[in-house]
Amino acid sequence: MIRIGLVGCGSMGRTHAYAVANLPFFYRDLPFSARVTAVCAGSLEHARAAAQTYGLGCAVTEAELLASPEIDVIDVCTPNVLHYETIRRALAAGKHVYCEKPLCVTEAEAFAAAREAAARGVTAGVVFNNRFLLPVMRAKALIDAGRLGRILSFRGAYFHSSAADPSRPAGWKQDRTVCGGGVLFDLGAHILDLIAWLCGPFAAVSGVGQIAYPTRTGRDGQPWQTNAEEAFYLTGRLASGAVGTVTCGKIFCGTNDDLSFEIYGSGGALRFSLMDPNFLEFYDASAPVTGFTRIECCNRYAAPGGVFPGAKAPIGWLRGHVGSMYAFLDAVHRGVPASPSFADGAHVQAVMEAAYRSTESGRMEEVHSLG
């Protein structure tokens, strides 16, 4: 039994709890069992309500959670600015840690967390759940098999419309003092991780942020000045020499959860859109007939996946979270490093920080390495 302590029980806390509870439905003959046995939140009242509503064991303070010998994993689902201190305390208590993205709000914090986790020999993972969508996994397999040849260019995008209405009050993810950054931290982290995972690490980036609606209604109902970018436009060069762009934003009318990427190589190309999640498009430059081929993916996961809801059932967003939770807890069970790891989170953090430096310097900035 892997016993999990949940820190934060907002929308992502509920998502993680769902993933843990449903693992037996998705994976056959699990070699471990897992459950959320305790939860803490901003207040004990909130924690008690979540524990009762979702069956999450008992409500405790964070200090009680960290001190408990009955807790193996700390699952961090708090606002971004709180991540590092919770991670630091959890590692000091000898706990494994599963943390929502972004790992931290500064490069220095992310590097420190990654080094500390490695030094203590615990399993530490960051939630880049989109890696576990079947078309993305299929893209990774095709690239690793050399079907695209040398990667030359890429385009990644993640569009929402949640900030497209200027009359909509600002949320905490639009407040830099709580989020630590703007949409680059919220949506950008996901697409940056996918590009780095599929194509290789970033070496340098340049970028510019955009605040489309400087004045909004704040959470207190009063006029509030937007202090975090609502869209971000990034150009990146990878360590391999490939060059491409990443765009993310919440001001794009007509979008929902529009994550997409295109990857172009010397021998082929790939295209994927989360709004068409059952297909990966592949172009084989060596094929006698030209044109992209749509590869059906659906729920055709390799063992031990694909049991529920069935291979032909269309995929959904939540499946990525279930896969992410499984991969992390399986690493805990086997005593091996998590993937995506804190080091992966630190790299994305460094990319974002370089992008922010670029907005100040007006030039391409090198991405620092963990070392």
C-alpha positions in Angstrom: 0.0 0.0 0.0 1.3 3.4 -1.0 -0.2 6.0 1.3 -0.6 9.5 -0.1 -1.0 12.8 1.7 -2.8 15.4 -0.5 -1.7 19.0 0.0 -4.4 21.2 -1.6 -7.8 20.0 -2.6 -8.9 22.4 -5.3 -9.6 21.2 -8.9 -6.2 19.5 -9.3 -6.4 17.9 -5.9 -9.7 16.4 -6.9 -8.2 15.3 -10.2 -5.3 13.6 -8.5 -7.6 11.9 -6.0 -9.7 10.6 -8.8 -6.7 9.2 -10.6 -5.5 7.3 -7.5 -8.9 5.9 -6.8 -9.4 4.7 -10.3 -6.1 3.0 -11.0 -7.4 -0.5 -10.6 -10.0 0.1 -13.3 -7.4 1.2 -15.8 -4.5 -1.2 -15.0 -4.7 -5.0 -14.8 -3.0 -6.8 -11.9 -1.4 -3.8 -10.2 1.6 -4.8 -8.1 0.8 -2.1 -5.6 -2.3 -0.5 -4.1 -2.6 3.2 -3.3 -5.0 5.6 -1.6 -5.2 9.1 -0.4 -5.2 8.7 3.4 -5.0 12.3 4.5 -5.6 15.7 3.1 -4.7 19.3 4.1 -5.8 22.6 2.6 -5.7 26.3 3.3 -8.1 25.6 6.3 -9.0 22.5 8.3 -12.6 23.3 7.4 -11.9 23.1 3.7 -9.8 19.9 4.2 -12.6 18.2 6.3 -15.1 19.0 3.6 -12.9 17.5 0.9 -12.1 14.5 2.9 -15.8 13.8 3.6 -16.9 14.5 0.0 -14.3 12.5 -1.8 -13.4 9.9 0.8 -9.9 11.1 1.4 -9.3 9.8 4.8 -8.7 12.4 7.6 -8.2 16.2 7.5 -4.9 17.3 9.0 -2.4 20.2 9.0 0.6 20.1 6.7 2.9 19.7 9.8 0.9 16.6 10.9 0.9 15.3 7.4 4.7 15.5 7.1 5.4 14.1 10.5 3.2 11.1 10.0 5.0 7.8 9.5 1.8 6.5 7.9 2.3 8.8 4.8 4.7 7.7 2.0 4.0 10.3 -0.7 3.2 14.0 -0.5 1.1 15.1 -3.5 1.4 18.9 -3.9 -1.6 20.6 -5.5 -1.3 24.1 -4.0 -0.8 27.5 -5.8 2.6 27.8 -7.5 4.2 30.1 -5.0 3.7 27.5 -2.2 5.3 24.6 -4.0 8.9 25.0 -3.1 8.5 25.3 0.7 6.2 22.3 0.8 8.6 20.3 -1.4 11.5 21.3 0.8 9.8 20.2 4.0 8.5 17.0 2.4 12.0 16.0 1.2 13.4 16.8 4.6 10.8 14.4 6.1 11.9 11.6 3.8 8.7 11.6 1.7 8.4 10.9 -2.0 6.9 13.9 -3.8 4.5 14.3 -6.7 4.1 18.0 -7.6 1.8 19.9 -10.0 3.5 22.0 -12.6 5.3 24.3 -12.6 7.7 22.7 -10.2 8.5 26.0 -8.6 8.4 29.7 -9.4 12.1 30.3 -9.9 14.9 28.5 -11.6 16.9 28.6 -8.4 14.1 26.9 -6.4 13.6 24.2 -9.1 17.3 23.4 -9.3 17.5 23.2 -5.5 14.5 20.9 -5.4 15.8 18.6 -8.1 19.2 18.4 -6.4 17.8 17.8 -3.0 15.5 15.0 -4.2 18.4 13.3 -6.0 20.6 13.6 -2.9 17.9 12.0 -0.6 17.2 9.2 -3.0 13.5 9.6 -3.0 11.1 9.4 -5.9 10.2 12.9 -7.0 8.0 13.7 -10.0 6.2 16.6 -11.6 2.8 16.4 -13.3 3.3 16.8 -17.0 0.2 14.7 -17.7 0.0 15.3 -21.5 3.0 13.0 -22.0 0.6 10.1 -21.2 -1.9 10.7 -23.9 -1.7 7.9 -26.4 -1.0 10.0 -29.5 1.8 11.7 -27.7 3.3 8.4 -26.6 3.0 7.2 -30.2 4.7 10.3 -31.4 7.6 9.7 -29.0 7.9 6.1 -30.2 8.1 7.2 -33.9 10.7 9.9 -33.1 12.8 7.5 -31.0 12.6 4.9 -33.8 14.1 7.5 -36.2 11.0 7.8 -38.4 11.4 11.6 -38.6 15.1 11.6 -39.2 16.9 14.7 -37.8 14.5 17.1 -36.1 14.6 20.4 -37.9 11.7 22.5 -36.6 8.7 22.5 -34.4 5.6 24.5 -33.5 3.8 24.1 -30.2 0.7 25.9 -29.0 -1.7 25.9 -26.1 -4.7 28.2 -26.3 -7.6 28.9 -23.9 -10.3 31.5 -24.0 -10.7 31.9 -20.3 -9.3 35.5 -20.3 -10.8 36.5 -23.6 -13.7 38.3 -21.9 -12.4 41.5 -20.3 -15.4 41.6 -18.0 -14.5 38.3 -16.4 -12.9 38.8 -12.9 -9.3 37.8 -12.6 -8.4 34.5 -10.9 -5.3 33.6 -9.0 -3.6 32.2 -12.1 -3.6 35.8 -13.5 -1.9 37.1 -10.3 1.9 36.9 -10.4 2.1 37.2 -6.6 0.3 33.8 -6.4 1.0 32.1 -9.7 4.6 33.3 -9.8 4.3 34.1 -13.5 1.5 34.3 -16.1 0.2 32.0 -18.7 3.7 30.8 -19.5 3.7 29.1 -16.1 0.1 27.8 -16.5 -0.2 26.6 -20.1 3.3 27.1 -21.4 4.9 24.7 -19.0 2.9 21.8 -20.6 3.8 22.5 -24.2 7.4 23.3 -23.4 7.7 20.0 -21.7 6.2 18.2 -24.6 8.6 19.8 -27.1 11.6 19.1 -24.8 10.5 15.4 -24.2 9.8 14.7 -27.9 12.6 16.7 -29.6 15.3 17.3 -26.9 16.2 20.0 -24.5 16.1 23.7 -25.2 19.4 25.6 -25.5 18.2 29.2 -26.0 14.9 31.0 -26.2 13.5 34.5 -26.9 10.0 35.6 -26.1 7.5 38.4 -25.5 4.5 38.5 -23.2 1.2 40.2 -23.8 -1.4 41.7 -21.5 -4.4 42.3 -23.6 -6.7 43.6 -20.9 -4.6 45.6 -18.3 -7.6 46.4 -16.0 -10.0 43.8 -14.7 -12.2 43.2 -11.8 -10.2 41.7 -8.9 -11.2 38.9 -6.6 -12.4 41.6 -4.1 -14.7 43.1 -6.7 -12.5 46.2 -7.1 -10.6 47.4 -10.3 -7.4 45.4 -10.5 -4.3 45.9 -12.7 -3.3 42.7 -14.5 0.3 41.8 -13.4 0.9 38.6 -15.3 0.9 38.0 -19.1 -2.2 36.6 -20.7 -0.4 35.3 -23.8 3.3 34.5 -24.5 5.1 34.1 -27.8 8.4 32.2 -27.7 11.1 31.2 -30.2 13.4 28.5 -29.2 16.6 26.7 -30.4 17.1 23.2 -29.1 20.4 21.6 -28.2 20.2 19.6 -31.4 20.0 22.8 -33.5 16.3 22.5 -34.3 14.5 25.9 -34.2 10.8 26.5 -33.6 8.1 28.4 -31.8 5.8 28.0 -28.8 2.7 30.1 -28.2 0.4 30.0 -25.3 -2.4 32.2 -24.1 -5.9 32.6 -22.6 -7.1 35.4 -24.8 -8.0 33.4 -27.9 -11.7 33.5 -28.7 -13.3 30.2 -29.7 -10.7 27.9 -28.1 -11.2 25.5 -25.3 -8.2 23.3 -24.3 -6.4 23.7 -27.6 -3.0 22.1 -27.1 -1.3 21.2 -30.4 2.2 20.5 -31.9 3.8 20.0 -35.2 7.3 18.5 -35.5 9.2 18.5 -38.8 12.3 16.3 -39.5 14.5 15.4 -42.4 12.5 12.2 -43.0 9.0 13.0 -41.9 6.6 15.0 -39.8 4.1 14.7 -37.0 0.9 16.7 -36.1 -1.3 16.4 -33.0 -4.2 18.4 -31.6 -5.8 17.7 -28.2 -9.1 18.7 -29.6 -8.8 15.7 -32.0 -7.3 13.5 -29.3 -7.8 10.1 -30.9 -5.5 10.6 -33.9 -1.8 11.3 -34.6 -0.9 12.5 -38.1 2.3 11.2 -39.6 4.0 12.1 -42.8 6.6 9.7 -44.1 8.9 11.4 -46.7 10.1 8.0 -47.9 6.6 6.7 -48.8 5.7 6.4 -52.5 2.4 8.2 -51.8 2.6 11.6 -50.3 0.4 13.1 -47.7 -0.3 12.8 -43.9 -1.6 9.5 -42.5 -4.0 9.7 -39.6 -3.0 7.0 -37.1 -5.9 5.8 -34.9 -4.9 5.8 -31.3 -8.0 5.8 -29.1 -7.3 3.6 -26.0 -4.8 1.2 -27.5 -2.3 1.4 -24.7 0.4 -1.2 -24.3 0.2 -3.5 -21.3 -0.9 -3.1 -18.6 -3.1 -0.4 -20.1 -6.0 -0.6 -22.4 -8.2 -2.7 -20.1 -10.7 0.1 -19.3 -12.7 1.6 -21.0 -11.5 -0.5 -23.9 -9.1 -0.2 -26.9 -11.6 1.4 -29.2 -13.0 3.9 -26.7 -12.0 7.5 -27.5 -9.5 9.0 -25.3 -10.2 11.8 -22.8 -8.2 14.5 -21.0 -8.5 12.7 -17.7 -6.7 9.7 -19.0 -3.5 11.6 -19.0 -3.8 12.2 -15.3 -4.5 8.6 -14.6 -1.4 7.6 -16.6 0.7 10.2 -14.9 -0.4 9.0 -11.4 0.3 5.4 -12.4 3.8 6.2 -13.7 4.7 8.0 -10.6 3.3 5.5 -8.1 4.9 2.6 -10.1 8.3 4.4 -9.7 7.7 4.7 -6.0 6.8 1.0 -5.8 9.9 0.0 -7.8 12.2 2.5 -6.1 13.3 4.1 -9.4 13.4 7.7 -10.5 10.2 9.3 -11.6 9.7 10.4 -15.2 8.8 13.2 -15.7 11.2 14.1 -12.9 12.1 17.2 -10.9 15.0 17.6 -13.3 12.5 17.7 -16.1 10.5 20.3 -14.2 13.7 22.3 -13.5 14.5 22.4 -17.2 11.1 23.8 -18.1 11.5 26.3 -15.3 14.8 27.4 -16.7 13.3 27.7 -20.2 10.6 29.9 -18.8 13.0 32.1 -16.8 15.2 32.5 -19.9 12.1 33.5 -21.8 11.3 36.1 -19.2 14.9 37.4 -19.3 14.5 37.7 -23.1 11.4 40.0 -22.7 13.7 42.4 -20.7 16.9 42.1 -22.8 15.2 42.0 -26.3 17.5 39.1 -27.4 17.7 35.4 -27.3 18.8 34.1 -23.8 20.6 30.9 -23.1 18.8 28.3 -21.0 20.7 27.3 -17.9 21.3 23.7 -17.1 20.9 21.9 -13.8 24.4 20.6 -14.0 
